Amino acid sequence: MSTKSTIFLTDDNEHCYIEHIDNTIVLEMNKASFQILMDDSDCLVIEFKENSQIAKEFEKLHAQQYEISSLKRKV
């Protein structure tokens, strides 16, 4: 039995999932899909490349959240 719940999986095998053993969210990424903008002792900042599949998955999640927020305001 799997302990993972997929949030999304891309054709490039990039995988975002909830790991239920320790209730964490894991993001596996293809290095070709992003660029590191900053990596210091306190912070890691990455930028997803335009039109990468992983960027499109985050855009879908954002749109879904916006739709949910809009519905809540109408009630």
All heavy atoms as a GROMACS GRO file, in nm:
protein
  614
    1MET      N    1   0.084  -0.119   0.000
    1MET     CA    2   0.000   0.000   0.000
    1MET      C    3   0.088   0.125   0.000
    1MET      O    4   0.182   0.137   0.077
    1MET     CB    5  -0.089  -0.001   0.124
    1MET     CG    6  -0.190   0.109   0.125
    1MET     SD    7  -0.304   0.081   0.262
    1MET     CE    8  -0.344   0.247   0.298
    2SER      N    9   0.056   0.218  -0.087
    2SER     CA   10   0.134   0.340  -0.099
    2SER      C   11   0.103   0.436   0.015
    2SER      O   12  -0.009   0.443   0.064
    2SER     CB   13   0.104   0.409  -0.232
    2SER     OG   14   0.174   0.530  -0.241
    3THR      N   15   0.205   0.510   0.053
    3THR     CA   16   0.186   0.613   0.155
    3THR      C   17   0.185   0.751   0.092
    3THR      O   18   0.188   0.851   0.162
    3THR     CB   19   0.299   0.607   0.260
    3THR    OG1   20   0.425   0.630   0.195
    3THR    CG2   21   0.301   0.473   0.330
    4LYS      N   22   0.180   0.757  -0.043
    4LYS     CA   23   0.185   0.883  -0.114
    4LYS      C   24   0.051   0.914  -0.178
    4LYS      O   25  -0.015   0.827  -0.231
    4LYS     CB   26   0.291   0.879  -0.225
    4LYS     CG   27   0.430   0.852  -0.176
    4LYS     CD   28   0.526   0.838  -0.294
    4LYS     CE   29   0.665   0.803  -0.245
    4LYS     NZ   30   0.757   0.781  -0.359
    5SER      N   31   0.013   1.042  -0.174
    5SER     CA   32  -0.105   1.091  -0.246
    5SER      C   33  -0.056   1.195  -0.346
    5SER      O   34  -0.006   1.301  -0.307
    5SER     CB   35  -0.206   1.156  -0.151
    5SER     OG   36  -0.259   1.062  -0.063
    6THR      N   37  -0.070   1.164  -0.473
    6THR     CA   38  -0.021   1.253  -0.577
    6THR      C   39  -0.104   1.381  -0.584
    6THR      O   40  -0.226   1.376  -0.587
    6THR     CB   41  -0.023   1.181  -0.714
    6THR    OG1   42   0.069   1.072  -0.708
    6THR    CG2   43   0.016   1.274  -0.827
    7ILE      N   44  -0.034   1.493  -0.589
    7ILE     CA   45  -0.097   1.622  -0.616
    7ILE      C   46  -0.092   1.646  -0.766
    7ILE      O   47  -0.191   1.682  -0.826
    7ILE     CB   48  -0.027   1.735  -0.537
    7ILE    CG1   49  -0.041   1.709  -0.386
    7ILE    CG2   50  -0.083   1.872  -0.576
    7ILE    CD1   51   0.043   1.799  -0.298
    8PHE      N   52   0.025   1.623  -0.826
    8PHE     CA   53   0.036   1.619  -0.972
    8PHE      C   54   0.160   1.540  -1.012
    8PHE      O   55   0.254   1.523  -0.935
    8PHE     CB   56   0.036   1.759  -1.036
    8PHE     CG   57   0.152   1.847  -0.999
    8PHE    CD1   58   0.276   1.833  -1.059
    8PHE    CD2   59   0.136   1.948  -0.905
    8PHE    CE1   60   0.383   1.916  -1.025
    8PHE    CE2   61   0.241   2.032  -0.871
    8PHE     CZ   62   0.365   2.014  -0.932
    9LEU      N   63   0.157   1.488  -1.136
    9LEU     CA   64   0.267   1.414  -1.195
    9LEU      C   65   0.277   1.458  -1.340
    9LEU      O   66   0.177   1.454  -1.413
    9LEU     CB   67   0.240   1.264  -1.187
    9LEU     CG   68   0.342   1.170  -1.251
    9LEU    CD1   69   0.477   1.181  -1.182
    9LEU    CD2   70   0.290   1.027  -1.246
   10THR      N   71   0.395   1.502  -1.382
   10THR     CA   72   0.411   1.550  -1.519
   10THR      C   73   0.466   1.439  -1.609
   10THR      O   74   0.512   1.335  -1.561
   10THR     CB   75   0.508   1.670  -1.526
   10THR    OG1   76   0.641   1.624  -1.501
   10THR    CG2   77   0.470   1.780  -1.429
   11ASP      N   78   0.463   1.465  -1.739
   11ASP     CA   79   0.521   1.371  -1.835
   11ASP      C   80   0.672   1.357  -1.818
   11ASP      O   81   0.731   1.259  -1.861
   11ASP     CB   82   0.490   1.414  -1.979
   11ASP     CG   83   0.341   1.404  -2.012
   11ASP    OD1   84   0.270   1.326  -1.945
   11ASP    OD2   85   0.297   1.474  -2.104
   12ASP      N   86   0.734   1.459  -1.758
   12ASP     CA   87   0.879   1.455  -1.730
   12ASP      C   88   0.910   1.384  -1.599
   12ASP      O   89   1.022   1.391  -1.549
   12ASP     CB   90   0.936   1.597  -1.725
   12ASP     CG   91   0.934   1.666  -1.859
   12ASP    OD1   92   0.946   1.596  -1.962
   12ASP    OD2   93   0.922   1.789  -1.863
   13ASN      N   94   0.810   1.317  -1.543
   13ASN     CA   95   0.820   1.244  -1.418
   13ASN      C   96   0.850   1.334  -1.299
   13ASN      O   97   0.912   1.294  -1.200
   13ASN     CB   98   0.924   1.130  -1.426
   13ASN     CG   99   0.893   1.020  -1.327
   13ASN    OD1  100   0.777   0.995  -1.295
   13ASN    ND2  101   0.995   0.953  -1.278
   14GLU      N  102   0.806   1.459  -1.308
   14GLU     CA  103   0.813   1.549  -1.194
   14GLU      C  104   0.691   1.517  -1.108
   14GLU      O  105   0.580   1.504  -1.160
   14GLU     CB  106   0.812   1.694  -1.241
   14GLU     CG  107   0.937   1.726  -1.320
   14GLU     CD  108   0.928   1.855  -1.395
   14GLU    OE1  109   0.830   1.875  -1.471
   14GLU    OE2  110   1.017   1.937  -1.379
   15HIS      N  111   0.713   1.503  -0.981
   15HIS     CA  112   0.607   1.450  -0.895
   15HIS      C  113   0.594   1.535  -0.770
   15HIS      O  114   0.691   1.561  -0.701
   15HIS     CB  115   0.646   1.306  -0.856
   15HIS     CG  116   0.533   1.226  -0.800
   15HIS    ND1  117   0.554   1.105  -0.740
   15HIS    CD2  118   0.400   1.246  -0.796
   15HIS    CE1  119   0.438   1.054  -0.701
   15HIS    NE2  120   0.343   1.140  -0.733
   16CYS      N  121   0.473   1.578  -0.745
   16CYS     CA  122   0.441   1.649  -0.621
   16CYS      C  123   0.340   1.562  -0.548
   16CYS      O  124   0.238   1.524  -0.605
   16CYS     CB  125   0.384   1.787  -0.653
   16CYS     SG  126   0.354   1.886  -0.505
   17TYR      N  127   0.372   1.530  -0.424
   17TYR     CA  128   0.283   1.439  -0.350
   17TYR      C  129   0.290   1.466  -0.200
   17TYR      O  130   0.384   1.528  -0.151
   17TYR     CB  131   0.317   1.293  -0.379
   17TYR     CG  132   0.458   1.252  -0.346
   17TYR    CD1  133   0.492   1.205  -0.219
   17TYR    CD2  134   0.559   1.259  -0.440
   17TYR    CE1  135   0.621   1.167  -0.188
   17TYR    CE2  136   0.689   1.221  -0.411
   17TYR     CZ  137   0.720   1.175  -0.285
   17TYR     OH  138   0.848   1.136  -0.255
   18ILE      N  139   0.188   1.417  -0.132
   18ILE     CA  140   0.185   1.418   0.015
   18ILE      C  141   0.236   1.283   0.062
   18ILE      O  142   0.188   1.179   0.018
   18ILE     CB  143   0.044   1.444   0.068
   18ILE    CG1  144  -0.006   1.581   0.023
   18ILE    CG2  145   0.041   1.433   0.221
   18ILE    CD1  146  -0.151   1.608   0.053
   19GLU      N  147   0.337   1.287   0.146
   19GLU     CA  148   0.391   1.166   0.207
   19GLU      C  149   0.322   1.150   0.342
   19GLU      O  150   0.344   1.230   0.434
   19GLU     CB  151   0.542   1.177   0.224
   19GLU     CG  152   0.606   1.062   0.297
   19GLU     CD  153   0.576   0.928   0.234
   19GLU    OE1  154   0.630   0.899   0.126
   19GLU    OE2  155   0.498   0.852   0.295
   20HIS      N  156   0.234   1.050   0.352
   20HIS     CA  157   0.149   1.038   0.470
   20HIS      C  158   0.219   0.980   0.593
   20HIS      O  159   0.167   0.993   0.703
   20HIS     CB  160   0.025   0.955   0.436
   20HIS     CG  161  -0.065   1.024   0.340
   20HIS    ND1  162  -0.145   1.131   0.376
   20HIS    CD2  163  -0.085   1.006   0.207
   20HIS    CE1  164  -0.213   1.173   0.271
   20HIS    NE2  165  -0.178   1.100   0.167
   21ILE      N  166   0.335   0.922   0.576
   21ILE     CA  167   0.407   0.868   0.692
   21ILE      C  168   0.441   0.980   0.789
   21ILE      O  169   0.422   0.968   0.910
   21ILE     CB  170   0.534   0.792   0.649
   21ILE    CG1  171   0.494   0.663   0.577
   21ILE    CG2  172   0.622   0.760   0.769
   21ILE    CD1  173   0.610   0.586   0.518
   22ASP      N  174   0.493   1.091   0.734
   22ASP     CA  175   0.528   1.203   0.822
   22ASP      C  176   0.454   1.331   0.785
   22ASP      O  177   0.490   1.440   0.829
   22ASP     CB  178   0.679   1.227   0.822
   22ASP     CG  179   0.737   1.241   0.683
   22ASP    OD1  180   0.660   1.243   0.585
   22ASP    OD2  181   0.860   1.249   0.671
   23ASN      N  182   0.348   1.318   0.703
   23ASN     CA  183   0.263   1.431   0.663
   23ASN      C  184   0.344   1.549   0.606
   23ASN      O  185   0.328   1.663   0.649
   23ASN     CB  186   0.176   1.478   0.779
   23ASN     CG  187   0.069   1.376   0.810
   23ASN    OD1  188   0.010   1.318   0.720
   23ASN    ND2  189   0.045   1.352   0.938
   24THR      N  190   0.429   1.519   0.509
   24THR     CA  191   0.506   1.622   0.441
   24THR      C  192   0.465   1.627   0.294
   24THR      O  193   0.405   1.533   0.242
   24THR     CB  194   0.657   1.594   0.449
   24THR    OG1  195   0.684   1.466   0.392
   24THR    CG2  196   0.706   1.599   0.593
   25ILE      N  197   0.496   1.737   0.230
   25ILE     CA  198   0.475   1.750   0.086
   25ILE      C  199   0.612   1.742   0.020
   25ILE      O  200   0.706   1.811   0.061
   25ILE     CB  201   0.406   1.883   0.051
   25ILE    CG1  202   0.265   1.884   0.113
   25ILE    CG2  203   0.399   1.902  -0.101
   25ILE    CD1  204   0.191   2.016   0.095
   26VAL      N  205   0.622   1.657  -0.081
   26VAL     CA  206   0.748   1.634  -0.151
   26VAL      C  207   0.731   1.679  -0.295
   26VAL      O  208   0.628   1.654  -0.358
   26VAL     CB  209   0.787   1.485  -0.146
   26VAL    CG1  210   0.915   1.458  -0.223
   26VAL    CG2  211   0.800   1.437  -0.001
   27LEU      N  212   0.834   1.745  -0.348
   27LEU     CA  213   0.833   1.790  -0.487
   27LEU      C  214   0.961   1.740  -0.554
   27LEU      O  215   1.071   1.780  -0.516
   27LEU     CB  216   0.826   1.943  -0.493
   27LEU     CG  217   0.828   2.008  -0.630
   27LEU    CD1  218   0.712   1.960  -0.716
   27LEU    CD2  219   0.825   2.159  -0.617
   28GLU      N  220   0.945   1.649  -0.649
   28GLU     CA  221   1.057   1.598  -0.728
   28GLU      C  222   1.056   1.672  -0.860
   28GLU      O  223   0.953   1.675  -0.928
   28GLU     CB  224   1.042   1.448  -0.753
   28GLU     CG  225   1.040   1.365  -0.627
   28GLU     CD  226   1.011   1.218  -0.656
   28GLU    OE1  227   1.009   1.177  -0.773
   28GLU    OE2  228   0.989   1.146  -0.558
   29MET      N  229   1.169   1.734  -0.898
   29MET     CA  230   1.171   1.819  -1.017
   29MET      C  231   1.282   1.778  -1.113
   29MET      O  232   1.389   1.736  -1.070
   29MET     CB  233   1.191   1.965  -0.977
   29MET     CG  234   1.083   2.019  -0.887
   29MET     SD  235   1.107   2.193  -0.845
   29MET     CE  236   1.260   2.190  -0.756
   30ASN      N  237   1.256   1.799  -1.241
   30ASN     CA  238   1.354   1.783  -1.346
   30ASN      C  239   1.438   1.910  -1.350
   30ASN      O  240   1.384   2.021  -1.359
   30ASN     CB  241   1.280   1.761  -1.478
   30ASN     CG  242   1.373   1.739  -1.595
   30ASN    OD1  243   1.481   1.794  -1.603
   30ASN    ND2  244   1.326   1.657  -1.687
   31LYS      N  245   1.569   1.900  -1.343
   31LYS     CA  246   1.655   2.018  -1.337
   31LYS      C  247   1.640   2.108  -1.459
   31LYS      O  248   1.670   2.227  -1.453
   31LYS     CB  249   1.801   1.978  -1.319
   31LYS     CG  250   1.830   1.927  -1.180
   31LYS     CD  251   1.977   1.897  -1.163
   31LYS     CE  252   2.005   1.851  -1.021
   31LYS     NZ  253   2.148   1.824  -1.001
   32ALA      N  254   1.591   2.056  -1.570
   32ALA     CA  255   1.572   2.137  -1.690
   32ALA      C  256   1.452   2.230  -1.677
   32ALA      O  257   1.437   2.323  -1.756
   32ALA     CB  258   1.555   2.047  -1.811
   33SER      N  259   1.368   2.209  -1.577
   33SER     CA  260   1.243   2.285  -1.563
   33SER      C  261   1.256   2.411  -1.479
   33SER      O  262   1.162   2.489  -1.472
   33SER     CB  263   1.135   2.198  -1.499
   33SER     OG  264   1.105   2.089  -1.581
   34PHE      N  265   1.369   2.431  -1.413
   34PHE     CA  266   1.380   2.545  -1.324
   34PHE      C  267   1.521   2.601  -1.322
   34PHE      O  268   1.616   2.538  -1.368
   34PHE     CB  269   1.336   2.510  -1.181
   34PHE     CG  270   1.426   2.412  -1.111
   34PHE    CD1  271   1.528   2.457  -1.030
   34PHE    CD2  272   1.407   2.276  -1.124
   34PHE    CE1  273   1.612   2.368  -0.965
   34PHE    CE2  274   1.489   2.185  -1.059
   34PHE     CZ  275   1.592   2.231  -0.979
   35GLN      N  276   1.531   2.720  -1.264
   35GLN     CA  277   1.659   2.787  -1.245
   35GLN      C  278   1.666   2.832  -1.100
   35GLN      O  279   1.569   2.885  -1.046
   35GLN     CB  280   1.669   2.907  -1.338
   35GLN     CG  281   1.793   2.990  -1.319
   35GLN     CD  282   1.795   3.110  -1.414
   35GLN    OE1  283   1.726   3.113  -1.513
   35GLN    NE2  284   1.876   3.208  -1.381
   36ILE      N  285   1.780   2.814  -1.038
   36ILE     CA  286   1.800   2.862  -0.901
   36ILE      C  287   1.838   3.009  -0.907
   36ILE      O  288   1.936   3.045  -0.971
   36ILE     CB  289   1.907   2.780  -0.828
   36ILE    CG1  290   1.863   2.634  -0.815
   36ILE    CG2  291   1.937   2.841  -0.690
   36ILE    CD1  292   1.968   2.541  -0.760
   37LEU      N  293   1.757   3.093  -0.843
   37LEU     CA  294   1.783   3.237  -0.839
   37LEU      C  295   1.867   3.276  -0.718
   37LEU      O  296   1.945   3.370  -0.724
   37LEU     CB  297   1.654   3.316  -0.840
   37LEU     CG  298   1.562   3.295  -0.960
   37LEU    CD1  299   1.435   3.378  -0.944
   37LEU    CD2  300   1.633   3.329  -1.089
   38MET      N  301   1.847   3.203  -0.607
   38MET     CA  302   1.923   3.233  -0.487
   38MET      C  303   1.931   3.106  -0.402
   38MET      O  304   1.833   3.033  -0.390
   38MET     CB  305   1.857   3.344  -0.405
   38MET     CG  306   1.935   3.381  -0.281
   38MET     SD  307   1.872   3.527  -0.192
   38MET     CE  308   1.710   3.475  -0.141
   39ASP      N  309   2.048   3.081  -0.349
   39ASP     CA  310   2.068   2.965  -0.261
   39ASP      C  311   2.172   3.005  -0.157
   39ASP      O  312   2.291   3.004  -0.182
   39ASP     CB  313   2.116   2.845  -0.343
   39ASP     CG  314   2.128   2.718  -0.260
   39ASP    OD1  315   2.090   2.719  -0.141
   39ASP    OD2  316   2.176   2.617  -0.315
   40ASP      N  317   2.123   3.047  -0.041
   40ASP     CA  318   2.214   3.082   0.067
   40ASP      C  319   2.177   3.003   0.191
   40ASP      O  320   2.097   2.911   0.185
   40ASP     CB  321   2.217   3.234   0.092
   40ASP     CG  322   2.085   3.292   0.137
   40ASP    OD1  323   2.001   3.218   0.193
   40ASP    OD2  324   2.063   3.413   0.117
   41SER      N  325   2.234   3.037   0.303
   41SER     CA  326   2.211   2.959   0.424
   41SER      C  327   2.068   2.966   0.476
   41SER      O  328   2.024   2.878   0.549
   41SER     CB  329   2.307   3.004   0.535
   41SER     OG  330   2.285   3.140   0.566
   42ASP      N  331   1.993   3.069   0.434
   42ASP     CA  332   1.856   3.086   0.483
   42ASP      C  333   1.748   3.057   0.380
   42ASP      O  334   1.634   3.032   0.417
   42ASP     CB  335   1.834   3.230   0.532
   42ASP     CG  336   1.919   3.263   0.652
   42ASP    OD1  337   1.937   3.175   0.738
   42ASP    OD2  338   1.968   3.376   0.659
   43CYS      N  339   1.783   3.064   0.253
   43CYS     CA  340   1.677   3.068   0.154
   43CYS      C  341   1.717   2.999   0.023
   43CYS      O  342   1.832   3.008  -0.020
   43CYS     CB  343   1.645   3.215   0.126
   43CYS     SG  344   1.497   3.241   0.033
   44LEU      N  345   1.620   2.934  -0.036
   44LEU     CA  346   1.634   2.879  -0.171
   44LEU      C  347   1.522   2.936  -0.255
   44LEU      O  348   1.404   2.919  -0.222
   44LEU     CB  349   1.626   2.726  -0.170
   44LEU     CG  350   1.626   2.657  -0.306
   44LEU    CD1  351   1.758   2.681  -0.380
   44LEU    CD2  352   1.600   2.509  -0.290
   45VAL      N  353   1.556   3.005  -0.361
   45VAL     CA  354   1.457   3.066  -0.450
   45VAL      C  355   1.476   3.004  -0.589
   45VAL      O  356   1.587   3.007  -0.643
   45VAL     CB  357   1.473   3.220  -0.458
   45VAL    CG1  358   1.371   3.278  -0.554
   45VAL    CG2  359   1.460   3.281  -0.320
   46ILE      N  360   1.368   2.948  -0.641
   46ILE     CA  361   1.375   2.890  -0.774
   46ILE      C  362   1.270   2.954  -0.864
   46ILE      O  363   1.168   3.003  -0.815
   46ILE     CB  364   1.356   2.737  -0.774
   46ILE    CG1  365   1.222   2.698  -0.715
   46ILE    CG2  366   1.469   2.668  -0.702
   46ILE    CD1  367   1.187   2.553  -0.732
   47GLU      N  368   1.298   2.953  -0.991
   47GLU     CA  369   1.204   3.006  -1.090
   47GLU      C  370   1.175   2.894  -1.190
   47GLU      O  371   1.268   2.836  -1.247
   47GLU     CB  372   1.269   3.124  -1.162
   47GLU     CG  373   1.185   3.181  -1.274
   47GLU     CD  374   1.256   3.298  -1.340
   47GLU    OE1  375   1.358   3.273  -1.408
   47GLU    OE2  376   1.211   3.411  -1.321
   48PHE      N  377   1.048   2.862  -1.206
   48PHE     CA  378   1.010   2.761  -1.303
   48PHE      C  379   1.011   2.822  -1.442
   48PHE      O  380   0.960   2.932  -1.462
   48PHE     CB  381   0.872   2.702  -1.272
   48PHE     CG  382   0.872   2.622  -1.144
   48PHE    CD1  383   0.813   2.672  -1.031
   48PHE    CD2  384   0.934   2.499  -1.140
   48PHE    CE1  385   0.813   2.599  -0.913
   48PHE    CE2  386   0.935   2.425  -1.023
   48PHE     CZ  387   0.875   2.475  -0.909
   49LYS      N  388   1.071   2.752  -1.535
   49LYS     CA  389   1.082   2.804  -1.671
   49LYS      C  390   0.944   2.809  -1.736
   49LYS      O  391   0.861   2.719  -1.718
   49LYS     CB  392   1.178   2.717  -1.751
   49LYS     CG  393   1.319   2.729  -1.697
   49LYS     CD  394   1.419   2.657  -1.782
   49LYS     CE  395   1.558   2.678  -1.720
   49LYS     NZ  396   1.659   2.603  -1.790
   50GLU      N  397   0.922   2.918  -1.810
   50GLU     CA  398   0.794   2.939  -1.877
   50GLU      C  399   0.763   2.821  -1.968
   50GLU      O  400   0.852   2.768  -2.035
   50GLU     CB  401   0.802   3.068  -1.960
   50GLU     CG  402   0.671   3.107  -2.021
   50GLU     CD  403   0.680   3.239  -2.096
   50GLU    OE1  404   0.792   3.288  -2.120
   50GLU    OE2  405   0.574   3.291  -2.128
   51ASN      N  406   0.639   2.781  -1.965
   51ASN     CA  407   0.588   2.670  -2.046
   51ASN      C  408   0.639   2.533  -2.006
   51ASN      O  409   0.612   2.436  -2.076
   51ASN     CB  410   0.612   2.695  -2.196
   51ASN     CG  411   0.533   2.814  -2.245
   51ASN    OD1  412   0.420   2.836  -2.202
   51ASN    ND2  413   0.592   2.892  -2.332
   52SER      N  414   0.714   2.522  -1.895
   52SER     CA  415   0.751   2.389  -1.848
   52SER      C  416   0.624   2.325  -1.791
   52SER      O  417   0.531   2.393  -1.748
   52SER     CB  418   0.859   2.396  -1.741
   52SER     OG  419   0.811   2.460  -1.624
   53GLN      N  420   0.619   2.195  -1.797
   53GLN     CA  421   0.499   2.127  -1.750
   53GLN      C  422   0.474   2.152  -1.602
   53GLN      O  423   0.360   2.169  -1.559
   53GLN     CB  424   0.509   1.977  -1.779
   53GLN     CG  425   0.378   1.921  -1.820
   53GLN     CD  426   0.385   1.773  -1.851
   53GLN    OE1  427   0.490   1.711  -1.852
   53GLN    NE2  428   0.270   1.718  -1.876
   54ILE      N  429   0.580   2.159  -1.524
   54ILE     CA  430   0.562   2.181  -1.381
   54ILE      C  431   0.507   2.321  -1.354
   54ILE      O  432   0.422   2.340  -1.267
   54ILE     CB  433   0.693   2.153  -1.302
   54ILE    CG1  434   0.662   2.138  -1.154
   54ILE    CG2  435   0.799   2.257  -1.329
   54ILE    CD1  436   0.776   2.077  -1.075
   55ALA      N  437   0.550   2.421  -1.432
   55ALA     CA  438   0.496   2.556  -1.418
   55ALA      C  439   0.346   2.556  -1.450
   55ALA      O  440   0.266   2.620  -1.381
   55ALA     CB  441   0.569   2.654  -1.509
   56LYS      N  442   0.308   2.482  -1.552
   56LYS     CA  443   0.166   2.473  -1.589
   56LYS      C  444   0.084   2.406  -1.480
   56LYS      O  445  -0.030   2.444  -1.455
   56LYS     CB  446   0.152   2.398  -1.722
   56LYS     CG  447   0.205   2.478  -1.839
   56LYS     CD  448   0.199   2.400  -1.968
   56LYS     CE  449   0.261   2.480  -2.081
   56LYS     NZ  450   0.265   2.407  -2.207
   57GLU      N  451   0.142   2.308  -1.411
   57GLU     CA  452   0.071   2.242  -1.300
   57GLU      C  453   0.048   2.341  -1.186
   57GLU      O  454  -0.060   2.344  -1.127
   57GLU     CB  455   0.147   2.119  -1.252
   57GLU     CG  456   0.148   2.005  -1.349
   57GLU     CD  457   0.010   1.950  -1.382
   57GLU    OE1  458  -0.078   1.947  -1.293
   57GLU    OE2  459  -0.011   1.908  -1.497
   58PHE      N  460   0.148   2.423  -1.155
   58PHE     CA  461   0.130   2.524  -1.051
   58PHE      C  462   0.028   2.629  -1.094
   58PHE      O  463  -0.050   2.677  -1.011
   58PHE     CB  464   0.263   2.589  -1.012
   58PHE     CG  465   0.342   2.507  -0.915
   58PHE    CD1  466   0.458   2.444  -0.955
   58PHE    CD2  467   0.299   2.491  -0.784
   58PHE    CE1  468   0.532   2.367  -0.865
   58PHE    CE2  469   0.372   2.415  -0.693
   58PHE     CZ  470   0.488   2.352  -0.735
   59GLU      N  471   0.025   2.664  -1.220
   59GLU     CA  472  -0.076   2.758  -1.270
   59GLU      C  473  -0.216   2.700  -1.254
   59GLU      O  474  -0.310   2.772  -1.214
   59GLU     CB  475  -0.049   2.792  -1.417
   59GLU     CG  476   0.072   2.881  -1.436
   59GLU     CD  477   0.113   2.894  -1.582
   59GLU    OE1  478   0.051   2.833  -1.671
   59GLU    OE2  479   0.211   2.968  -1.607
   60LYS      N  480  -0.233   2.571  -1.279
   60LYS     CA  481  -0.362   2.506  -1.260
   60LYS      C  482  -0.404   2.511  -1.112
   60LYS      O  483  -0.520   2.540  -1.081
   60LYS     CB  484  -0.357   2.359  -1.304
   60LYS     CG  485  -0.356   2.338  -1.451
   60LYS     CD  486  -0.355   2.187  -1.477
   60LYS     CE  487  -0.302   2.152  -1.612
   60LYS     NZ  488  -0.286   2.007  -1.630
   61LEU      N  489  -0.309   2.480  -1.023
   61LEU     CA  490  -0.340   2.485  -0.880
   61LEU      C  491  -0.380   2.625  -0.837
   61LEU      O  492  -0.474   2.644  -0.759
   61LEU     CB  493  -0.219   2.438  -0.797
   61LEU     CG  494  -0.185   2.289  -0.806
   61LEU    CD1  495  -0.052   2.263  -0.736
   61LEU    CD2  496  -0.295   2.204  -0.748
   62HIS      N  497  -0.310   2.724  -0.890
   62HIS     CA  498  -0.342   2.864  -0.858
   62HIS      C  499  -0.482   2.898  -0.908
   62HIS      O  500  -0.562   2.961  -0.837
   62HIS     CB  501  -0.238   2.957  -0.920
   62HIS     CG  502  -0.267   3.100  -0.895
   62HIS    ND1  503  -0.327   3.180  -0.988
   62HIS    CD2  504  -0.246   3.178  -0.786
   62HIS    CE1  505  -0.342   3.302  -0.939
   62HIS    NE2  506  -0.293   3.304  -0.818
   63ALA      N  507  -0.514   2.858  -1.030
   63ALA     CA  508  -0.646   2.887  -1.087
   63ALA      C  509  -0.756   2.819  -1.006
   63ALA      O  510  -0.861   2.878  -0.981
   63ALA     CB  511  -0.652   2.842  -1.233
   64GLN      N  512  -0.732   2.698  -0.961
   64GLN     CA  513  -0.831   2.627  -0.880
   64GLN      C  514  -0.853   2.700  -0.747
   64GLN      O  515  -0.966   2.714  -0.702
   64GLN     CB  516  -0.787   2.483  -0.853
   64GLN     CG  517  -0.793   2.395  -0.974
   64GLN     CD  518  -0.730   2.260  -0.949
   64GLN    OE1  519  -0.667   2.236  -0.846
   64GLN    NE2  520  -0.745   2.171  -1.044
   65GLN      N  521  -0.747   2.746  -0.686
   65GLN     CA  522  -0.759   2.819  -0.561
   65GLN      C  523  -0.836   2.948  -0.581
   65GLN      O  524  -0.920   2.986  -0.500
   65GLN     CB  525  -0.620   2.848  -0.501
   65GLN     CG  526  -0.626   2.919  -0.368
   65GLN     CD  527  -0.700   2.840  -0.261
   65GLN    OE1  528  -0.685   2.718  -0.252
   65GLN    NE2  529  -0.776   2.907  -0.180
   66TYR      N  530  -0.810   3.017  -0.692
   66TYR     CA  531  -0.881   3.140  -0.723
   66TYR      C  532  -1.030   3.112  -0.742
   66TYR      O  533  -1.114   3.186  -0.691
   66TYR     CB  534  -0.822   3.206  -0.849
   66TYR     CG  535  -0.890   3.335  -0.884
   66TYR    CD1  536  -0.864   3.451  -0.811
   66TYR    CD2  537  -0.983   3.342  -0.987
   66TYR    CE1  538  -0.928   3.570  -0.841
   66TYR    CE2  539  -1.047   3.461  -1.017
   66TYR     CZ  540  -1.020   3.574  -0.945
   66TYR     OH  541  -1.084   3.691  -0.973
   67GLU      N  542  -1.063   3.003  -0.811
   67GLU     CA  543  -1.203   2.966  -0.831
   67GLU      C  544  -1.271   2.937  -0.698
   67GLU      O  545  -1.383   2.979  -0.674
   67GLU     CB  546  -1.213   2.844  -0.922
   67GLU     CG  547  -1.178   2.872  -1.067
   67GLU     CD  548  -1.168   2.746  -1.151
   67GLU    OE1  549  -1.212   2.639  -1.104
   67GLU    OE2  550  -1.116   2.756  -1.263
   68ILE      N  551  -1.202   2.866  -0.610
   68ILE     CA  552  -1.259   2.834  -0.479
   68ILE      C  553  -1.281   2.961  -0.398
   68ILE      O  554  -1.386   2.980  -0.337
   68ILE     CB  555  -1.167   2.735  -0.402
   68ILE    CG1  556  -1.171   2.597  -0.472
   68ILE    CG2  557  -1.206   2.724  -0.256
   68ILE    CD1  558  -1.065   2.502  -0.425
   69SER      N  559  -1.183   3.053  -0.402
   69SER     CA  560  -1.197   3.179  -0.328
   69SER      C  561  -1.314   3.260  -0.381
   69SER      O  562  -1.389   3.321  -0.305
   69SER     CB  563  -1.069   3.262  -0.340
   69SER     OG  564  -0.964   3.197  -0.275
   70SER      N  565  -1.332   3.262  -0.513
   70SER     CA  566  -1.442   3.336  -0.573
   70SER      C  567  -1.577   3.279  -0.531
   70SER      O  568  -1.670   3.352  -0.503
   70SER     CB  569  -1.431   3.334  -0.726
   70SER     OG  570  -1.316   3.403  -0.767
   71LEU      N  571  -1.585   3.147  -0.526
   71LEU     CA  572  -1.710   3.083  -0.484
   71LEU      C  573  -1.743   3.115  -0.339
   71LEU      O  574  -1.857   3.139  -0.304
   71LEU     CB  575  -1.701   2.930  -0.502
   71LEU     CG  576  -1.704   2.880  -0.646
   71LEU    CD1  577  -1.677   2.730  -0.649
   71LEU    CD2  578  -1.838   2.911  -0.712
   72LYS      N  579  -1.642   3.118  -0.254
   72LYS     CA  580  -1.663   3.146  -0.111
   72LYS      C  581  -1.717   3.289  -0.094
   72LYS      O  582  -1.800   3.313  -0.008
   72LYS     CB  583  -1.533   3.128  -0.032
   72LYS     CG  584  -1.495   2.986  -0.011
   72LYS     CD  585  -1.366   2.976   0.069
   72LYS     CE  586  -1.326   2.835   0.093
   72LYS     NZ  587  -1.196   2.825   0.162
   73ARG      N  588  -1.668   3.384  -0.173
   73ARG     CA  589  -1.712   3.522  -0.161
   73ARG      C  590  -1.859   3.539  -0.204
   73ARG      O  591  -1.927   3.626  -0.155
   73ARG     CB  592  -1.624   3.614  -0.246
   73ARG     CG  593  -1.496   3.650  -0.175
   73ARG     CD  594  -1.420   3.755  -0.252
   73ARG     NE  595  -1.290   3.697  -0.282
   73ARG     CZ  596  -1.235   3.690  -0.402
   73ARG    NH1  597  -1.294   3.740  -0.506
   73ARG    NH2  598  -1.117   3.635  -0.417
   74LYS      N  599  -1.905   3.455  -0.297
   74LYS     CA  600  -2.042   3.467  -0.347
   74LYS      C  601  -2.145   3.414  -0.249
   74LYS      O  602  -2.260   3.451  -0.254
   74LYS     CB  603  -2.056   3.392  -0.481
   74LYS     CG  604  -1.982   3.458  -0.594
   74LYS     CD  605  -1.997   3.379  -0.722
   74LYS     CE  606  -1.916   3.441  -0.833
   74LYS     NZ  607  -1.924   3.365  -0.957
   75VAL      N  608  -2.101   3.328  -0.157
   75VAL     CA  609  -2.196   3.266  -0.064
   75VAL      C  610  -2.233   3.360   0.046
   75VAL      O  611  -2.174   3.449   0.086
   75VAL     CB  612  -2.134   3.137  -0.004
   75VAL    CG1  613  -2.224   3.078   0.101
   75VAL    CG2  614  -2.107   3.038  -0.114
   0.00000   0.00000   0.00000
